[in-house]
Amino acid sequence: MKRITFAALACALLASASLQAAEMPQMPPPVKEHEWLKKFVGEWDTSVEVYMEPGKPPMTCKGSETAQMVGGFWVIGQGKAEMMGMPMSSVITLGYDPAKKKYIGTWIDGMNSYLWQYEGSVDEAGNKLTLESTGPCPKTPGKLREFRETVEFKSPDHRIFTSSIKEDDGKWLLIVKGEYTRKK
């Protein structure tokens, strides 16, 4: 009797699970824009120049980044470097929002408490991602500014990152330039 009861219970549970699975809506698959993000995946050496003041030599730092896909929708990059004699770590997330038809993402680092939020697009050639954001002005504490950041793939193993800030006169001022080379 116990065997029959156990078998009946097992069948009922399997049938219930099958019904629930059948009722679950199918999640949308990644789209071609998500596929584009796979370019970031891997281990990278970084060399970055930070332009503190126009006309003065940039501050430089070297580091590394490890990037991986999360499912087929997101790429997460974790960076490590030394800046101004202090270790710095960062995390970037990049994805694509099919409803907005925009690339989206975030940036955090160990040098401040601000959560950068990105939205942007890839150029027609498929080589350059441009991201727009608003964030704290490095020259004027408490003031927010518009930022434009780009990632341009020169080859599968070499990309260039730039960050520019919009000045009061409406012109864009380059403040960061980074070279990323894939580790072999």
Secondary structure, 3 states (H helix, E strand, C coil): CHHHHHHHHHHHHHHHHHHHHHHCCCCCCCCHHHHHHHHHCEEEEEEEEECCCCCCCCEEEEEEEEEEEECCCEEEEEEEEEECCEEEEEEEEEEEECCCCEEEEEEEECCCCCCEEEEEEECCCCCEEEEEEEEECCCCCCCEEEEEEEEEEEECCEEEEEEEEECCCCCEEEEEEEEEEECC
